[in-house]
């Protein structure tokens, strides 16, 4: 009788155990989203480039669902905003790539916020390019961890400085290697729970810097320094992704991890691109058609998908594919491609739109494009072009005159879209001032200025600075939107020769002034930069920082004006930034 009772007890315990096991929910899948910078569709061996060595990405492509046609925006920041939100970039506040036009509205609901709300750990490692101030910062947009840089590009890829844990830190090594190390460390730390890892590499965007290990093999093939550097940077990406995938497999996470790979736009120069028309900055196929690989073993079967997808589709696709809880707070433009990825027949009746705007130019509907069925209409300031991509994928025959009805219909469709997405464009882009940040960088390249002052490099891209400051009428201004009012310590970041010291400077805001004098000479040094070809961007330089006083910032919009008097004939010197630090007293 006792044995019977014991056997019965064990039997019922086993039933209870297996019942509990059956009811326990499956671990949510992990997601790794890899984005490269200025890598074109043709910068892969799997797409017909016989001169480039990308074995890892080629294998990833063969093991993935690959979209034959997948579209992004013509420039970096707009693509990133659309990936993060599922919305056309113009709706998000991101219009272009600099001068504040790259900033995504803080009210946008991002992929990181979506994953975090669904219980995922979220980490980002690389180039953000959607606003460098709180609340536009990645740590305020859903990411738990961030290591990388915030602006559009970085001036040095070796032994540079990155932001990590809200602080600028010196790092040693080659930047893409460091970003991969950080992503792997994040995955190792979070392997027991679901994670979302966003890895937006900085390469092969210029400056053209790459270790000899990757550069030399291409030079031995007889390639130019530019092409050898670009191919070398892509091969380095390939190697780093190989390290990442190997670590995921080693940790036993491969079966439950979705890997997504794509690039942010077409190639940043004329090189092999599958004979497509257009490069970075245009709205033709070569600028906006990019690789798109989706690998999830046992869940997504490999193979080519003929349905056209776009960056705006990533968020809604992940919502359906992973079964995420999602409340649509703002209108999504993308559609879910989950049925296509699962191998089901999916009919998608929609157009895909492109538009490009450049900093310091008028924001207009052109250049723009609309892709519908197999037809592509390109709208340029000088006229329109119509192409049948099914029969003429290389865009060799303009059908605009021979097909006037199709041209007119597509043009009207594009105009309707443009009126919709551009209706809320706001070019008033003050810098938000929030005490969430340890310090707020008011960079010279974010300022407006008058008189003889100019940018050192000329474009005012990230890390450029102001020079030729020689006249009392010269003025430098920053428009601010103070979110957290209060006292802020002000730091001046400058370079000045012995002949330029002694100038009296005034920082003015709403009737309040700080008057100070530059007494210490400091001639900043240009940091050696191992460029393979002459660069377009400003170089990296050392700067002197000095405290100049405190300023009381009231809630709301205001402006800081910086000007000088008693200027020496040699001028004031060069200015990189002001830095505001929330006062502790």
N, C-alpha and C positions, 0 to 999 in steps of 0.2 A: 504493500500500500504506500509505504514511504517512498520507495523507488518510483512508483507510478506518479506520485505527487511531484517528485523532483524532476522527472522527465517532462511532466506537463508544464512545470514552471519554466524550464529551459525552453520548451517549445514556444510558449506564449511570449517569452522575452525575445526570442529570435524573430517572431512575427512582428513584435512591436518595433524592434531595431530596424528591420527591413522596411517597415511601413514608414518610419521616420526618415530613412534614407530616401525612399521614393518621393516623399513630400518636400525634401530639402531642395531649394531652387538651385539651378545650375549657376555656376559662376559666370557673371557677365563677361562678354569678350573684351579683350583689350584692343585698343586702336592706336596705331602708329601712323601718323600723317607726315610724309616726307615731301618737302617742296624745295626745288632748286631755283637758283636765281639767274635768269638770262640763258638758261640751257634750252636750245631749240629742239624741235621734233627730230631733226636730223642728227643731233648729237648723241646718237646711240647706234650701236652695231645692228641691233634688231630692226632698225628702220632704214637699213641699207648703207650705212656709213662704213665703208671698208677700211678707212684710215684710223678709226678710233677704237680704243680697247676698253670695252665695258662688259666684261663677262658676267658680273653679278647682276647688273640691271637687265641684261639680255635674258638671263635665266629667270629673273623675277618676272619679266614680261611673259615668258613662255609658260610660267606657272600661274599666271594671273588672268583674270578677265581684262582684256584690253579694248578700250574704245577706239574704233577706227578714226572717229572725229570727235575730239573733245576740245572745247573752246574756253579760253580765259580772256582777260582784258589785255590791251596792248602795252600797259605799263605795270610796274611792280605793285605799288600800293593799292590801286584799284582791284587787282586780282585778289590780293590778300583780304581786302574787306569783303569781297563777294564770297570767298571761300568760308570766311568766318561767320557770315550772316545768312547766306542763302538768298541774298538780295543784290540787285544791280548796284554797283558801287556808287552811282550818283545819288541813290536814295540814302546811303549811309553817311554822307558828308565827305567821303573820300572822292576827290575829283581828279587829282593829279599826284605828283610825287614830292613836291617841296613847297616852301613858302606858306605852310599851314594847310595847303590843299590836300595833303596826305592824311590828315587827321580824321579818324572814324568817330562818329558821334558816340559819346559815352552811353547813350540810351539804347544803342544797338544790343541785341541779344546774341552772344557769340557761341560758337561751338564749345568753347571752354566752359562757359556758364551752363550750357545744356548738359555737358558731361558731368560737371560738378553737381548739378541738381539731381542727377541720376546716380550719385554715389561713387563716381570715379575720382581718382587722384589725377590732377592735371598738371602737366609740365611743358614748358616751352623753352627751346634751346636754339637761338639763332637770331635772325633778322625779323624785327617786328614791323616797322615802317607804317604804323597806323596811329601815331601820336606818342610823343615821348613824355608827356606830363600827366600826372594824375588829374582826373579820373580816366584818362585815355590809355594809361599804362597797362601792360598785360596783366600785372598783378591786381589791377582793379577791374579787369575784364574777364575774370573767371579762372585764371591760372594760379595754382598753388605755388609753383616754382618758376623762376625765370632766370636764365643765364643767356646773355647776348648783348645786342645793341639795338637801339630804338629807332634810329634815323634810317635814311634810305640806303646808305652804303657806309662802308668803313674804310679808312685811309690806309690801314696797314694790317696785313693778315698774319704777320709773324710777331710773337712776343709783344702783344698789344694789351689794351685794357678793355675789359668787359664789365657790364653790370651783373652782379650776382648778389642775391639777398639784399637788394636795395642799395648796394654799395658798389662803387667803381673799384675794380681789383685788377692788379697786374697779373697777366697769365703768360705762360711760357709755351711756345710751340706754334704750330700752324693752326689757324682758326677753325677750319672744318674738322680737324682732328679733335680739338678741344670740345667743340659742340657735340661731337659723337660721344666722347668720353662722358660728358655731362648727361646726355640722354641715356646712356647705358647705366650710369650710376642711379638715375631716377627709376629706371625699370627694375633694377636689382632691389632697390629700396621698397618698391611697391608691388613686387611680383605676387604677393599673397592676396591682393585685392585688385579690382579692375582699374586700369589706368588709361589715360589719353595722353599720348606723347606727340607733341607738335615739333617737328625738326625742320625748320626753314633755313637751309644752308645759305651762305653768302656768296657762293661761287656757282658758275663761272663769271659772275659780274666782275667788272674791272674794280680796282687796279689789277693788272695781269701779274699776279704773284703766285708762285707755285714752287714746291721743293724740286731740287734737281732730279730726284728719283723719278718724278713724273714728267718733268720737262724734257730731260735728255733723250729718252727713247724716241720722242716725236721729232726732235731736232735732227737725230740721226737718220730719220726718214726724208730729210730735206725740207721740212715744213718751215714756214716763216716763224719768227719769234712769237707773233700774235697767235697764230693758229696752234703752235706747239704749246703755248701757255694755256690756251682755252681747253685743248684736248687733255693736257696734263691735269688741269683743275677738274675736268669731268672724270678722268681716271681716278683721281684722288677721292672724289665723291663715291665712285663705284667701290673702291676699296673700303671706305668707311661704312657704306651701307652693308657691305659684306661682313664687316666686324659686328655690326649691329644685329644682323639677321642670325649670325652664328651664336651670339650671346642669347638671343631669344630662344633658339633651338636648344642650346645647352641648358637653359633654365626650365625646359619642358613646357614652354608657353606657345610654341609654334601653332599647335592645333587650335588654340583659342585666341589667336591674335589676328586681327585684320590689318594688313599692311596696304597703305595707299601711297602711290608715288605719282607725282606730276610736277610740272614746271610752271613758273609764273608768267611766262610769255615766250615769244620767239627769240631767236638768236640775236645777240648784241653785236652783229656785224655780218658781213657777207661771207658765208661759208656754206658747205653742203647742208641743205635743208629739204631733201626729197623733192627738189625742183619746184617748190612752192614759191609763190610771189610774195615779196615783202619781208622786211626784217623789223626789229624792235622799233616801235613808234608808229607803225602803219596799222590799218585795219584789214589788210589782206590776209589770206590764209596763213602765210608764212610767219606772221606776227602773232596770231592768236590760236592757232591749232597746235596742241601740245600732247606729249605722251600722257596717258592716264592708265595706270595699272592698279588692279584691286585683287589682292591675294588673301584668301581665307580658306585654308584646307578643309575639305569635306563640306563646306557651306557654299562656296562659289566655284563653279567649274571653270577651268582655264579656257581660253579661246577668244577670238575676235568678236566684238559686239558691234553690229552695224548701226545701232541707234546713236544719234548724235547727242552728246552730253555737254555739260558746261559747269564751270566753277559754282554757279548758283545752285546746282543740283546736289552738291555734296552734303549739305546739312539735311535737307529732307530725305535724301537717300539713307543716311545713317540713322535717322529717326525710325524709318520703317524697317531697315535691315536688322537693326539691333533691338527693336522694340522699346525705344526710349520714350519716356513720358515727356510730352512737349505741348505747350500751349502757345499758339501763334500770337505773339504780341504785336508784331508788325507784319505787314503783307510780305509773304515770300514770293520770289519770282521763279525759283527753281521748282523742279518736279522730282519725285522720287524715281530713281533708276533701279530700285531694288528688284522689281520683276525681271528686268533685263539681266541683272547680275545673277539672278537665280536660274537663268536660262529660259525664262518664260517669254512668250510673244508679247511685246508691248508696243502699242500704237501711241505715238506722241505727236499730237498735232499742235505745233507751236513754232514760233520764230525765235531765233537767238540773235541778240543785238550786240553791237560793239560801238564804242565811242572813245575818242582819245582827246585829252586836253593837255596842253603843256604849260608849265609855270610861266607867269608874267605875260600870258597871252589871254585874249578874250575867250571866255568859255562859250563855245558855239556847238551846234548840232553836228557840224562837220569838222574833221573827218569822222565818219560813222559808217556802219554797215548793218545789213540785215540778212540773215541766212534763213531761208524757208524752203522746205523740201530740198531739192538739189540746187536751188537758185541762190546766188549771192549778188546783192546790190551794194555797191560801194559808193558812198556819197562823199565827194571831195569838194573843196571850195571852187575848183575849176570845172566841176561837172560830175556826172554820174557814170558808173560803169556797171554792166550786168554780165554775169558769168553763169554758165551751167556747169556746176562742179562735177556732176555725174559724167558728163561727156568731155569736159575740159577742165580737169582738176588743177592744171597748171596755170589757168587763167590767161590763155593766149588770145582768146577771141572775145572782144567786147560786143555784147548783143544789145546794148541799150537802144540803139537806133532801129535795129531790125525787130525788136520786141517791145514796142512802146507801151502796150497795155500792161504787160508784166512789170515793166519799169515803173509806170505810174502807180500801180497798185502797191508795189513794195515800198516805193517812196512815201506814199500816203501812210502806210503802216508804220514805217520808221518815224515819221513826223508825229504820229499819235503817241508812239512810245516816248519819244523825246519830250514832248510836252508834259507827259505824265511824270517821268523820272526826274526832270529838271525843275519841276514846279517849286520845290522847296530848297533849291540851292541857296546857300547863304555864304557869301564871300567875306563876311565879318568873322575873322578867326582870331580872337584874342587868346592869349596864353592863359590857361587856367592856373590859379595859384591855390594850392591845397597843402595843408600841413600833413597829409598822408606821406609825402615825400620827405626824406631827410634834408634835401636841398632841391631847389628849383633852378634849373639851368636856363638862363635867358641868353641864348647864344646870339652872336653877331649875325649869323645867317637867318635868324628869326626876326631880326629888327627891320624897321624901315629907316631910311636915312636920307639926308639932303646935303647939298653943297658938293664939295669935291671928294667926299668919302666914296670908296668903292670896295668891292670884294677883291681879295687877293687873287683868287683864281678866276673870278669873273661871273660864274653862274649863281653863286650863293647856295650851292649844294651843301649837304651836311659836312661839318668840320671845316668849312671855309671861314675866313675872318675878315675884319674890316681894316682898311689901311688908307693912306693918303689923307689923314686927318690934320689939316693945316690951317683952318680958318675958324674964327669965333662964330661965324654964321653956320658952320657945319653942325648938324644935329643928328643924334641917334635916338630912336624911339622904339619902345616896346608897348604894344597894346595888351592889357591884362584884363582878366576876369577873376576877381578875387572871390574865391569860394569860402576860404577860412580867413576872416579878417584878423588883424593883430600886428604885432611888431615882428619885423624880419631883419636879421643882420644881413648886410650887403657886402659881398666880396667882388672885387674887380679882378679880372683875369686879363693880363696885358703883357706886352713886350715893348721896351723903349730903350733907346741908346742913351749915352751920357748927354748928348746934345739935345735930347728930347725931354729930359726931366725938368721939373719946375713948373709945368703947366698946372694952372688951377682949374679943376673940374667941378661941375655942378650937376647933381642928380636931382631932378625936380619932379614932384607929383602932387597935384591938387593943392598947390600953394605951399607945400612943404618942400624944403630943400636940404640936401647934404652937400656941403662944400668941402673939398679935400684937394690935396696936392700930391702929384706923383713925385716922390723924392728919391726913389731908388731905381737906378738903371738896371735893366735886365734884358739882354738881347737873346730872345728865344732861339733855340737851335732847331733846324729842320732835322727830323729823325730820319736816318738813312732808310731808304725804302727799296727793297730788292725787286724793282719793277722790270719785267721782261721787255716792255715797250714804254715809250713816254706816256705818262698818265694824263687823263683829263681832269681828275679830281685834285683838290687841294692836298698837299702833303700833310703828314702829321708833324706837329711842332710842340716844343715845350713852352710853357707860359708861367708867369709869376702871378701869384694870388696875394692880394692884400685886402684887409678889412677896411671899409671906408665909412662905416657908421650903421645906424639903424633907420628904418623907415616904417611908418605906421600905415598899413594898408587897410582901407575901409572896404566893406562888402560891396561887390558890384564891379562895374567896368571902370577902368582908369587907364592912365598912360604914364609911363616913365620916360622922361626926356633927359638925355645926357649931352652936355655941351661943355665947351672949354673957353677960358679966356687967358690972357697973358701967355699966348702960345709962342714957343720958340720958332725961329725960321725953319727948323728941321721938322716941325710938326709935333703932335702929341705922342705918336707911336702907333702901335697896332693893338686892336681890341679883339679878344676872342669871346668874352662873355661877361655878364654879371651873374652872380649866383646869390639866390635868396635862401636864407636858412631861418626856419621858424625860431624865434627867440625863446629861450628857456626862462628868462626873467620877466 
